Amino acid sequence: MKNRINHIGIFIILVLGALLLLGLLPSYSVFGHPLRQVDILSDMRPKVEIADSLEEESILLPPPPKPAFVDTCRTGMVCIEDYSDSTQRGMKSFYEALNQLDRGQRLVRVAYYGDSFVEGDILTADLREMLQNKYGGCGIGYSPITSISSGFRVTVRQSATGWTRHSVMDTDGDFNRSLQDISNHYFKADEEASIRFRGQDKNYAHLDTFYHASFFFNPDSAATISAAVNGRGVLHKEFKGNKLQVAEVDGKIGSVTFSVQNAHPDALFYGVAMDGESGIALDNLSMRGASGLNVRSIPAKMMRSFYEFRPYDLVILQYGLNIATRLGSNYDNYIKGMKTAIDHLKEYFPGASILIVSVADRDYKTPEGEVRTMPGIRNLIRYQQNLAAEEGVAFWNMFEAMGGNESMKTLVDAKPSMANYDYTHINVRGGKHLAGLLFDALVYGKEQYDRRRAYEEDR
């Protein structure tokens, strides 16, 4: 047998030479994802701190919030920053509404607008439960008849038959924006259409029973609505008129079914609200792929009509995942659109507090294989905070509350994991963690508001 040692040596030299040459190649991407560069000498090179190529300091932070409510912030907590002006669209209305719970029965309503980060009631389910534990209430609030997330939403058992769904995110061009409800949906009914909601108690408290159910629709000219509570028929009524109407049932409700008969072809149907008699009602109005600009497309007439039935005390806006880019440095056009959306809410949800929740951390892998926070995320948060200051509303920095840079990686690496390996979305465990941070900020903000008010009354 011939000696192959010389051949092996030559082969090793060729491989090493090829790897060294690969290390000289520039970084490149596949489908927008940077590939890790080959550098067999990386462990021998001195570590150089990677500098982000954004001039973040060019985006000035707003001035400190006026000490209307929050004079101090507890160590380790990221507090809500209230930029309220003379229009009082900061947190005051919400805190006052919570105080009214002690003086009589009423519902304090919260609308939580967001994107896929809170889709399927992730985060909002835990926030709802925490608020209902402290202030009372039950039920999941408002839900469209069906949605993309209905199949995996763990807070309610939902079954729908005979409906054609239309969403603002439809790509077939068939969506009529002038017909949508506050959740950016509308539905058409077949000859026999029905929707059934049933409470559940496996995952969250206060959801197995509710006491008031409302079915929202516009009969156009006529539609007959039937309702059954716990399997027993309690309503059969013809509705007429071209405006938003509500079919309502009360009682100790474990399940409710609404059915439609003899509906006009142009009749529109929207969703069902399930609430308690008092306490907290939190509506998850999230939309996968949404940027927040979808809010401004809701017709003024529709917002005004819904507000008559569901007057919100707090509107939360959490967007940004579908806007932020890895090296995004200028979000002027987006913020201009969001100003329009907030002005829309101010006009047609009069008196409601408005809270902007910043985009959460979002990470990516560098060509060297490191997991880093997208610089564009930090820049977008500066824009969002300035937006809150300019609009005179409240702001909560979720990015800082969850730990700042690379905090999404921390959630992914947790045992058990609290986020997905896309380094973008949380899971149910992560939702509970972040909901707790927001809940603590809301409660602490109210405590500070009550102290401030008591101090001013004693002066």
TARAUR-V779278 format. One record per residue. RES is the residue in one letter. SS is DSSP state (helix for helix, strand for strand, loop for the rest). PSI is psi in whole degrees, -180 to 180 (* if undefined). D_LAST is the distance of its C-alpha to the last C-alpha in whole Angstrom. Layout:
res:RES ss:SS psi:PSI d_last:D_LAST
res:RES ss:SS psi:PSI d_last:D_LAST
//
This chain:
res:M ss:loop psi:131 d_last:103
res:K ss:loop psi:149 d_last:102
res:N ss:loop psi:120 d_last:99
res:R ss:loop psi:8 d_last:96
res:I ss:helix psi:-41 d_last:94
res:N ss:helix psi:-40 d_last:94
res:H ss:helix psi:-41 d_last:93
res:I ss:helix psi:-42 d_last:90
res:G ss:helix psi:-44 d_last:89
res:I ss:helix psi:-40 d_last:89
res:F ss:helix psi:-43 d_last:87
res:I ss:helix psi:-42 d_last:84
res:I ss:helix psi:-41 d_last:85
res:L ss:helix psi:-43 d_last:85
res:V ss:helix psi:-46 d_last:82
res:L ss:helix psi:-42 d_last:80
res:G ss:helix psi:-41 d_last:81
res:A ss:helix psi:-42 d_last:79
res:L ss:helix psi:-39 d_last:76
res:L ss:helix psi:-40 d_last:76
res:L ss:helix psi:-38 d_last:76
res:L ss:helix psi:-34 d_last:74
res:G ss:loop psi:-18 d_last:71
res:L ss:loop psi:-12 d_last:72
res:L ss:loop psi:146 d_last:71
res:P ss:loop psi:160 d_last:68
res:S ss:loop psi:148 d_last:65
res:Y ss:loop psi:167 d_last:66
res:S ss:strand psi:156 d_last:64
res:V ss:strand psi:118 d_last:66
res:F ss:loop psi:36 d_last:64
res:G ss:loop psi:-2 d_last:61
res:H ss:strand psi:121 d_last:60
res:P ss:strand psi:136 d_last:61
res:L ss:loop psi:150 d_last:64
res:R ss:loop psi:134 d_last:64
res:Q ss:loop psi:149 d_last:66
res:V ss:loop psi:123 d_last:69
res:D ss:loop psi:94 d_last:69
res:I ss:loop psi:-9 d_last:71
res:L ss:loop psi:13 d_last:70
res:S ss:helix psi:-36 d_last:66
res:D ss:helix psi:-18 d_last:66
res:M ss:helix psi:-13 d_last:68
res:R ss:loop psi:150 d_last:65
res:P ss:loop psi:142 d_last:62
res:K ss:loop psi:129 d_last:59
res:V ss:loop psi:127 d_last:57
res:E ss:loop psi:128 d_last:54
res:I ss:loop psi:125 d_last:54
res:A ss:loop psi:131 d_last:52
res:D ss:loop psi:144 d_last:50
res:S ss:loop psi:28 d_last:52
res:L ss:loop psi:141 d_last:48
res:E ss:loop psi:75 d_last:46
res:E ss:helix psi:-33 d_last:43
res:E ss:helix psi:-13 d_last:41
res:S ss:helix psi:-19 d_last:42
res:I ss:loop psi:100 d_last:40
res:L ss:loop psi:142 d_last:36
res:L ss:loop psi:151 d_last:33
res:P ss:loop psi:164 d_last:30
res:P ss:loop psi:160 d_last:27
res:P ss:loop psi:145 d_last:25
res:P ss:loop psi:147 d_last:23
res:K ss:loop psi:141 d_last:19
res:P ss:loop psi:53 d_last:17
res:A ss:loop psi:-42 d_last:16
res:F ss:loop psi:-47 d_last:16
res:V ss:loop psi:103 d_last:18
res:D ss:loop psi:-31 d_last:17
res:T ss:loop psi:163 d_last:20
res:C ss:loop psi:129 d_last:23
res:R ss:loop psi:142 d_last:25
res:T ss:loop psi:132 d_last:28
res:G ss:loop psi:-2 d_last:31
res:M ss:loop psi:143 d_last:29
res:V ss:loop psi:112 d_last:29
res:C ss:loop psi:162 d_last:26
res:I ss:loop psi:132 d_last:26
res:E ss:strand psi:121 d_last:25
res:D ss:strand psi:115 d_last:23
res:Y ss:loop psi:28 d_last:24
res:S ss:loop psi:141 d_last:22
res:D ss:loop psi:-155 d_last:22
res:S ss:loop psi:-18 d_last:22
res:T ss:loop psi:-12 d_last:24
res:Q ss:loop psi:50 d_last:22
res:R ss:loop psi:15 d_last:25
res:G ss:loop psi:-144 d_last:24
res:M ss:loop psi:-5 d_last:23
res:K ss:helix psi:-48 d_last:20
res:S ss:helix psi:-41 d_last:22
res:F ss:helix psi:-45 d_last:24
res:Y ss:helix psi:-38 d_last:21
res:E ss:helix psi:-38 d_last:20
res:A ss:helix psi:-40 d_last:24
res:L ss:helix psi:-38 d_last:24
res:N ss:helix psi:-30 d_last:21
res:Q ss:helix psi:-21 d_last:23
res:L ss:helix psi:-30 d_last:26
res:D ss:helix psi:-15 d_last:24
res:R ss:helix psi:5 d_last:24
res:G ss:loop psi:169 d_last:28
res:Q ss:loop psi:130 d_last:31
res:R ss:loop psi:163 d_last:31
res:L ss:strand psi:135 d_last:32
res:V ss:strand psi:115 d_last:30
res:R ss:strand psi:136 d_last:32
res:V ss:strand psi:128 d_last:33
res:A ss:strand psi:122 d_last:36
res:Y ss:strand psi:102 d_last:37
res:Y ss:strand psi:136 d_last:39
res:G ss:strand psi:-172 d_last:41
res:D ss:loop psi:-153 d_last:45
res:S ss:helix psi:-12 d_last:47
res:F ss:helix psi:-32 d_last:45
res:V ss:helix psi:17 d_last:43
res:E ss:helix psi:148 d_last:46
res:G ss:helix psi:18 d_last:48
res:D ss:helix psi:18 d_last:44
res:I ss:loop psi:135 d_last:44
res:L ss:loop psi:-52 d_last:41
res:T ss:helix psi:-30 d_last:39
res:A ss:helix psi:-44 d_last:41
res:D ss:helix psi:-39 d_last:39
res:L ss:helix psi:-42 d_last:36
res:R ss:helix psi:-47 d_last:36
res:E ss:helix psi:-43 d_last:37
res:M ss:helix psi:-44 d_last:34
res:L ss:helix psi:-39 d_last:32
res:Q ss:helix psi:-32 d_last:34
res:N ss:helix psi:-40 d_last:34
res:K ss:helix psi:-39 d_last:30
res:Y ss:helix psi:-1 d_last:29
res:G ss:loop psi:172 d_last:33
res:G ss:loop psi:168 d_last:35
res:C ss:loop psi:170 d_last:39
res:G ss:loop psi:165 d_last:42
res:I ss:loop psi:2 d_last:42
res:G ss:strand psi:-147 d_last:41
res:Y ss:strand psi:138 d_last:43
res:S ss:strand psi:133 d_last:46
res:P ss:strand psi:161 d_last:49
res:I ss:loop psi:-42 d_last:52
res:T ss:loop psi:163 d_last:53
res:S ss:loop psi:177 d_last:53
res:I ss:loop psi:-34 d_last:54
res:S ss:loop psi:1 d_last:52
res:S ss:loop psi:-34 d_last:53
res:G ss:loop psi:-26 d_last:55
res:F ss:loop psi:11 d_last:53
res:R ss:loop psi:122 d_last:50
res:V ss:loop psi:-3 d_last:50
res:T ss:loop psi:-8 d_last:47
res:V ss:loop psi:149 d_last:49
res:R ss:strand psi:125 d_last:53
res:Q ss:strand psi:132 d_last:54
res:S ss:strand psi:131 d_last:57
res:A ss:strand psi:139 d_last:58
res:T ss:strand psi:142 d_last:61
res:G ss:strand psi:25 d_last:62
res:W ss:strand psi:147 d_last:60
res:T ss:strand psi:117 d_last:60
res:R ss:strand psi:140 d_last:57
res:H ss:strand psi:129 d_last:56
res:S ss:strand psi:151 d_last:53
res:V ss:loop psi:-19 d_last:52
res:M ss:loop psi:5 d_last:53
res:D ss:loop psi:142 d_last:57
res:T ss:loop psi:2 d_last:59
res:D ss:loop psi:-1 d_last:62
res:G ss:loop psi:10 d_last:61
res:D ss:loop psi:-1 d_last:61
res:F ss:loop psi:130 d_last:57
res:N ss:loop psi:106 d_last:55
res:R ss:helix psi:-26 d_last:52
res:S ss:helix psi:-9 d_last:51
res:L ss:helix psi:-7 d_last:52
res:Q ss:loop psi:158 d_last:49
res:D ss:loop psi:-167 d_last:46
res:I ss:loop psi:-10 d_last:43
res:S ss:loop psi:13 d_last:45
res:N ss:loop psi:34 d_last:47
res:H ss:strand psi:162 d_last:50
res:Y ss:strand psi:159 d_last:52
res:F ss:strand psi:148 d_last:55
res:K ss:strand psi:145 d_last:59
res:A ss:strand psi:141 d_last:60
res:D ss:strand psi:-175 d_last:64
res:E ss:strand psi:-38 d_last:66
res:E ss:strand psi:96 d_last:64
res:A ss:strand psi:144 d_last:61
res:S ss:strand psi:157 d_last:59
res:I ss:strand psi:131 d_last:56
res:R ss:strand psi:131 d_last:55
res:F ss:strand psi:135 d_last:52
res:R ss:strand psi:132 d_last:52
res:G ss:loop psi:161 d_last:49
res:Q ss:loop psi:156 d_last:50
res:D ss:loop psi:16 d_last:48
res:K ss:loop psi:-32 d_last:50
res:N ss:loop psi:-34 d_last:47
res:Y ss:loop psi:153 d_last:44
res:A ss:loop psi:161 d_last:42
res:H ss:loop psi:17 d_last:41
res:L ss:loop psi:-6 d_last:44
res:D ss:loop psi:-24 d_last:47
res:T ss:loop psi:139 d_last:46
res:F ss:strand psi:171 d_last:44
res:Y ss:strand psi:-5 d_last:43
res:H ss:strand psi:127 d_last:43
res:A ss:strand psi:134 d_last:46
res:S ss:strand psi:129 d_last:46
res:F ss:strand psi:121 d_last:49
res:F ss:strand psi:134 d_last:48
res:F ss:strand psi:167 d_last:51
res:N ss:strand psi:108 d_last:52
res:P ss:loop psi:-8 d_last:56
res:D ss:loop psi:-65 d_last:57
res:S ss:loop psi:-37 d_last:59
res:A ss:strand psi:147 d_last:59
res:A ss:strand psi:142 d_last:59
res:T ss:strand psi:128 d_last:59
res:I ss:strand psi:129 d_last:57
res:S ss:strand psi:151 d_last:57
res:A ss:strand psi:142 d_last:55
res:A ss:strand psi:133 d_last:56
res:V ss:strand psi:122 d_last:53
res:N ss:loop psi:35 d_last:55
res:G ss:loop psi:-2 d_last:58
res:R ss:strand psi:128 d_last:58
res:G ss:strand psi:130 d_last:58
res:V ss:strand psi:-7 d_last:55
res:L ss:strand psi:136 d_last:55
res:H ss:strand psi:106 d_last:58
res:K ss:strand psi:142 d_last:57
res:E ss:strand psi:131 d_last:58
res:F ss:strand psi:141 d_last:55
res:K ss:strand psi:159 d_last:56
res:G ss:loop psi:145 d_last:54
res:N ss:loop psi:74 d_last:54
res:K ss:loop psi:166 d_last:50
res:L ss:loop psi:130 d_last:48
res:Q ss:strand psi:165 d_last:48
res:V ss:strand psi:128 d_last:47
res:A ss:strand psi:125 d_last:49
res:E ss:strand psi:143 d_last:47
res:V ss:strand psi:150 d_last:48
res:D ss:strand psi:167 d_last:46
res:G ss:strand psi:-174 d_last:47
res:K ss:strand psi:97 d_last:47
res:I ss:strand psi:119 d_last:48
res:G ss:loop psi:-30 d_last:50
res:S ss:strand psi:150 d_last:52
res:V ss:strand psi:138 d_last:52
res:T ss:strand psi:127 d_last:55
res:F ss:strand psi:132 d_last:55
res:S ss:strand psi:152 d_last:58
res:V ss:strand psi:132 d_last:59
res:Q ss:strand psi:152 d_last:62
res:N ss:loop psi:40 d_last:64
res:A ss:loop psi:141 d_last:61
res:H ss:loop psi:145 d_last:62
res:P ss:loop psi:-27 d_last:63
res:D ss:loop psi:5 d_last:60
res:A ss:loop psi:144 d_last:58
res:L ss:strand psi:143 d_last:55
res:F ss:strand psi:149 d_last:53
res:Y ss:strand psi:-67 d_last:50
res:G ss:strand psi:-175 d_last:49
res:V ss:strand psi:137 d_last:47
res:A ss:strand psi:133 d_last:44
res:M ss:strand psi:112 d_last:43
res:D ss:strand psi:168 d_last:40
res:G ss:loop psi:-176 d_last:39
res:E ss:loop psi:-24 d_last:37
res:S ss:loop psi:179 d_last:34
res:G ss:strand psi:-147 d_last:32
res:I ss:strand psi:135 d_last:33
res:A ss:strand psi:119 d_last:35
res:L ss:strand psi:119 d_last:36
res:D ss:strand psi:121 d_last:39
res:N ss:strand psi:111 d_last:41
res:L ss:loop psi:37 d_last:42
res:S ss:loop psi:159 d_last:44
res:M ss:loop psi:121 d_last:47
res:R ss:loop psi:132 d_last:49
res:G ss:loop psi:0 d_last:50
res:A ss:loop psi:151 d_last:47
res:S ss:loop psi:-12 d_last:45
res:G ss:loop psi:-25 d_last:42
res:L ss:helix psi:-19 d_last:44
res:N ss:helix psi:-24 d_last:45
res:V ss:helix psi:-38 d_last:42
res:R ss:helix psi:-13 d_last:43
res:S ss:helix psi:-7 d_last:46
res:I ss:loop psi:126 d_last:45
res:P ss:loop psi:142 d_last:46
res:A ss:helix psi:-42 d_last:43
res:K ss:helix psi:-40 d_last:44
res:M ss:helix psi:-42 d_last:44
res:M ss:helix psi:-44 d_last:41
res:R ss:helix psi:-41 d_last:40
res:S ss:helix psi:-44 d_last:42
res:F ss:helix psi:-37 d_last:41
res:Y ss:helix psi:-28 d_last:37
res:E ss:helix psi:-34 d_last:38
res:F ss:helix psi:-32 d_last:39
res:R ss:loop psi:77 d_last:37
res:P ss:loop psi:111 d_last:34
res:Y ss:loop psi:143 d_last:32
res:D ss:loop psi:-23 d_last:28
res:L ss:strand psi:132 d_last:29
res:V ss:strand psi:121 d_last:32
res:I ss:strand psi:134 d_last:33
res:L ss:strand psi:115 d_last:36
res:Q ss:strand psi:103 d_last:38
res:Y ss:loop psi:173 d_last:41
res:G ss:loop psi:-27 d_last:43
res:L ss:loop psi:-34 d_last:46
res:N ss:loop psi:7 d_last:48
res:I ss:loop psi:-40 d_last:47
res:A ss:loop psi:138 d_last:47
res:T ss:loop psi:165 d_last:50
res:R ss:loop psi:-40 d_last:51
res:L ss:loop psi:28 d_last:51
res:G ss:loop psi:130 d_last:49
res:S ss:loop psi:-16 d_last:47
res:N ss:loop psi:113 d_last:46
res:Y ss:loop psi:28 d_last:45
res:D ss:helix psi:-46 d_last:44
res:N ss:helix psi:-39 d_last:46
res:Y ss:helix psi:-45 d_last:44
res:I ss:helix psi:-36 d_last:41
res:K ss:helix psi:-42 d_last:42
res:G ss:helix psi:-38 d_last:43
res:M ss:helix psi:-32 d_last:40
res:K ss:helix psi:-41 d_last:37
res:T ss:helix psi:-42 d_last:40
res:A ss:helix psi:-44 d_last:39
res:I ss:helix psi:-40 d_last:35
res:D ss:helix psi:-35 d_last:35
res:H ss:helix psi:-47 d_last:38
res:L ss:helix psi:-42 d_last:35
res:K ss:helix psi:-41 d_last:32
res:E ss:helix psi:-40 d_last:34
res:Y ss:helix psi:-8 d_last:36
res:F ss:loop psi:65 d_last:33
res:P ss:loop psi:137 d_last:30
res:G ss:loop psi:-11 d_last:27
res:A ss:loop psi:138 d_last:28
res:S ss:strand psi:148 d_last:27
res:I ss:strand psi:127 d_last:29
res:L ss:strand psi:120 d_last:30
res:I ss:strand psi:121 d_last:32
res:V ss:strand psi:126 d_last:34
res:S ss:loop psi:163 d_last:36
res:V ss:loop psi:146 d_last:40
res:A ss:loop psi:174 d_last:41
res:D ss:loop psi:144 d_last:43
res:R ss:loop psi:126 d_last:47
res:D ss:strand psi:163 d_last:50
res:Y ss:strand psi:164 d_last:53
res:K ss:strand psi:128 d_last:56
res:T ss:loop psi:167 d_last:57
res:P ss:loop psi:-24 d_last:61
res:E ss:loop psi:-1 d_last:61
res:G ss:loop psi:4 d_last:60
res:E ss:loop psi:147 d_last:56
res:V ss:strand psi:119 d_last:53
res:R ss:strand psi:156 d_last:51
res:T ss:strand psi:135 d_last:48
res:M ss:loop psi:124 d_last:48
res:P ss:helix psi:-32 d_last:47
res:G ss:helix psi:-25 d_last:47
res:I ss:helix psi:-49 d_last:44
res:R ss:helix psi:-37 d_last:42
res:N ss:helix psi:-42 d_last:42
res:L ss:helix psi:-38 d_last:41
res:I ss:helix psi:-38 d_last:38
res:R ss:helix psi:-43 d_last:37
res:Y ss:helix psi:-43 d_last:38
res:Q ss:helix psi:-39 d_last:36
res:Q ss:helix psi:-41 d_last:33
res:N ss:helix psi:-36 d_last:33
res:L ss:helix psi:-46 d_last:34
res:A ss:helix psi:-43 d_last:30
res:A ss:helix psi:-43 d_last:29
res:E ss:helix psi:-32 d_last:31
res:E ss:helix psi:-6 d_last:30
res:G ss:loop psi:38 d_last:27
res:V ss:loop psi:-172 d_last:27
res:A ss:strand psi:159 d_last:26
res:F ss:strand psi:137 d_last:29
res:W ss:strand psi:127 d_last:30
res:N ss:loop psi:92 d_last:33
res:M ss:helix psi:-35 d_last:35
res:F ss:helix psi:-48 d_last:38
res:E ss:helix psi:-39 d_last:36
res:A ss:helix psi:-36 d_last:35
res:M ss:loop psi:-2 d_last:38
res:G ss:loop psi:-3 d_last:39
res:G ss:loop psi:-141 d_last:40
res:N ss:loop psi:133 d_last:43
res:E ss:loop psi:20 d_last:46
res:S ss:helix psi:-26 d_last:44
res:M ss:helix psi:-38 d_last:46
res:K ss:helix psi:-39 d_last:49
res:T ss:helix psi:-41 d_last:47
res:L ss:helix psi:-39 d_last:47
res:V ss:helix psi:-41 d_last:50
res:D ss:helix psi:-8 d_last:52
res:A ss:loop psi:155 d_last:49
res:K ss:loop psi:108 d_last:52
res:P ss:loop psi:160 d_last:52
res:S ss:loop psi:145 d_last:51
res:M ss:loop psi:6 d_last:48
res:A ss:strand psi:166 d_last:49
res:N ss:loop psi:163 d_last:52
res:Y ss:loop psi:5 d_last:55
res:D ss:loop psi:-4 d_last:54
res:Y ss:loop psi:32 d_last:51
res:T ss:loop psi:-42 d_last:49
res:H ss:loop psi:141 d_last:48
res:I ss:strand psi:163 d_last:46
res:N ss:loop psi:-171 d_last:48
res:V ss:helix psi:-41 d_last:47
res:R ss:helix psi:-41 d_last:46
res:G ss:helix psi:-35 d_last:44
res:G ss:helix psi:-42 d_last:42
res:K ss:helix psi:-41 d_last:41
res:H ss:helix psi:-49 d_last:40
res:L ss:helix psi:-34 d_last:38
res:A ss:helix psi:-38 d_last:36
res:G ss:helix psi:-38 d_last:35
res:L ss:helix psi:-43 d_last:33
res:L ss:helix psi:-42 d_last:32
res:F ss:helix psi:-46 d_last:31
res:D ss:helix psi:-40 d_last:29
res:A ss:helix psi:-39 d_last:27
res:L ss:helix psi:-46 d_last:26
res:V ss:helix psi:-43 d_last:25
res:Y ss:helix psi:-38 d_last:23
res:G ss:helix psi:-40 d_last:21
res:K ss:helix psi:-41 d_last:20
res:E ss:helix psi:-43 d_last:19
res:Q ss:helix psi:-39 d_last:17
res:Y ss:helix psi:-44 d_last:16
res:D ss:helix psi:-39 d_last:14
res:R ss:helix psi:-44 d_last:13
res:R ss:helix psi:-44 d_last:11
res:R ss:helix psi:-43 d_last:10
res:A ss:helix psi:-39 d_last:9
res:Y ss:helix psi:-44 d_last:6
res:E ss:helix psi:-33 d_last:5
res:E ss:helix psi:-27 d_last:6
res:D ss:helix psi:-12 d_last:4
res:R ss:loop psi:* d_last:0
//
